[in-house]
């Protein structure tokens, strides 16, 4: 599934840890926004890892799950592109 994850982390050390976790699972598309192609199990594991870092009272992490139809409507103005799931090809 296609998941866009955005964060606002107040502490520099925690922010670096969150960014590192997300870099291991997706592509940075803006400073605090990552696009990820994950299955449900991978997403839940990543969420658990993030919960161990994030301070609920200070930080925010948002997960936007996008369906196949929604992914077709993603537009980029400027640099960057849209992730494509290379596991599937239409022939």
PyMOL commands that set and color helices and strands:
alter all, ss='L'
color gray80, all
select helices_A, chain A and resi 12-23+40-51+68-72
alter helices_A, ss='H'
color red, helices_A
select strands_A, chain A and resi 2-8+26-30+33-37+60-66
alter strands_A, ss='S'
color yellow, strands_A
deselect
rebuild
show_as cartoon
